[in-house]
Amino acid sequence: MIIEVASSPSKEDLKTISEGIQSFNQQHMHDDVVFEPDTKFAVFARDEEGNVQGGIRAVAFWDYCLIELLWLSESTRGQRVGSRLMDAAENFAREKGFSHMRTETLSFQARPFYEKCGYRVYGELADHPKGHTTYCLVKDL
């Protein structure tokens, strides 16, 4: 067996891994769990010139949506742009039939924001990365 690290893996190799874990998972999951291709989406906040000033990158599968990234430019913070982005992402997830949203944030990032949006902490990793805490949050839609 040859072990290889690939910094630019092929789509075909990534698909093989995804299909392999889906096949394994189907043997252990309830029949009501839907196995579909991942739903990848983004929500953008653009200024009048069309420049991205903030956004969310997300992926959804099974019955939940995972917010991978949320970013706001300095000039948009404190203007409810983040709340509007979250509302749009959550509404999209609901329309697609997902029932939960999950995300992670660091102690110097957005935990209070997520909690204000109705998320609750279900786990944390102290001193990860060094000197900070990672919080795992979830919200029922």
C-alpha positions in Angstrom: 0.0 0.0 0.0 1.4 3.4 -1.0 0.4 6.4 1.2 0.3 9.7 -0.6 -0.4 13.3 0.5 -1.9 15.4 -2.3 -2.2 19.2 -1.9 -4.3 19.3 -5.2 -6.3 16.1 -5.2 -8.2 15.2 -8.3 -12.0 15.5 -8.3 -12.2 11.8 -9.2 -10.1 10.7 -6.2 -12.2 13.0 -3.9 -15.4 11.5 -5.3 -14.1 8.0 -4.6 -13.6 8.9 -0.9 -17.0 10.5 -0.7 -18.8 7.6 -2.3 -16.9 5.1 -0.2 -17.9 6.7 3.1 -21.5 7.2 1.9 -21.7 3.4 1.1 -20.3 2.5 4.5 -22.6 5.0 6.3 -25.7 3.6 4.6 -25.1 0.3 6.2 -25.4 1.9 9.7 -27.9 4.7 9.3 -31.7 4.7 9.6 -33.7 4.4 6.4 -35.0 7.9 6.9 -31.5 9.5 6.4 -31.3 10.8 2.8 -28.0 10.2 1.0 -27.7 12.8 -1.7 -24.8 14.7 -3.2 -23.6 17.5 -0.9 -25.3 20.8 -1.3 -22.7 23.5 -1.5 -23.8 27.1 -1.4 -22.7 30.6 -0.6 -24.4 33.8 0.5 -22.9 37.1 -0.4 -23.2 40.7 0.8 -22.2 43.1 -2.1 -21.7 46.8 -2.1 -23.3 49.1 -4.8 -20.3 48.4 -7.1 -20.8 44.6 -6.8 -17.8 44.0 -4.6 -18.1 41.3 -2.0 -18.2 42.8 1.5 -19.1 39.7 3.4 -20.4 36.2 3.0 -21.0 32.7 4.1 -19.6 29.5 2.6 -21.6 26.4 3.5 -22.2 22.7 2.7 -25.2 20.7 3.6 -25.8 16.9 3.8 -28.0 14.4 5.6 -30.2 16.6 7.7 -27.9 19.5 8.6 -26.0 22.4 7.1 -22.5 23.3 8.1 -21.3 26.9 7.9 -17.7 26.6 6.9 -16.9 30.3 6.8 -18.5 33.6 7.7 -16.7 36.8 7.0 -17.6 40.5 7.1 -15.5 43.4 6.0 -14.7 45.9 8.7 -17.0 48.5 7.1 -20.0 46.2 7.2 -19.7 45.1 10.9 -22.4 46.4 13.3 -24.9 47.1 10.5 -26.9 43.8 10.7 -25.2 42.5 7.5 -24.1 39.3 9.4 -27.7 38.7 10.6 -29.1 39.2 7.1 -26.5 36.7 5.7 -27.4 34.2 8.5 -31.1 34.6 7.8 -30.6 34.0 4.1 -28.4 30.9 4.7 -30.9 29.5 7.2 -33.9 30.1 5.0 -32.1 28.4 2.1 -31.3 25.4 4.3 -34.9 25.2 5.5 -36.2 25.4 1.9 -33.9 22.5 1.0 -35.3 20.4 3.9 -32.4 20.6 6.3 -33.3 20.7 10.0 -30.1 21.9 11.8 -27.2 24.3 11.2 -23.7 23.8 12.7 -20.6 25.9 12.8 -17.4 26.5 14.7 -15.9 29.7 15.9 -12.8 30.7 17.8 -12.8 32.6 21.2 -11.7 35.8 19.5 -14.3 35.5 16.7 -18.1 35.4 16.7 -19.5 33.2 19.5 -21.7 36.0 20.9 -23.0 36.7 17.4 -23.9 33.1 16.8 -25.6 32.8 20.3 -27.6 36.0 19.5 -28.7 34.2 16.3 -30.0 31.3 18.4 -27.1 28.9 18.3 -26.0 27.0 21.3 -22.5 25.6 22.2 -22.4 21.8 22.2 -18.7 21.4 22.5 -15.4 23.2 22.9 -11.7 22.6 22.4 -9.6 24.5 25.0 -6.3 25.8 23.9 -6.9 25.0 20.2 -5.4 26.8 18.5 -2.8 27.5 21.1 -4.1 30.3 23.4 -7.7 30.2 22.1 -10.8 28.0 22.4 -12.7 26.5 19.5 -16.5 26.5 20.1 -18.9 24.1 18.2 -22.4 25.5 17.9 -25.7 24.2 16.6 -29.2 25.6 15.9 -32.4 23.7 15.2 -34.1 25.2 12.1 
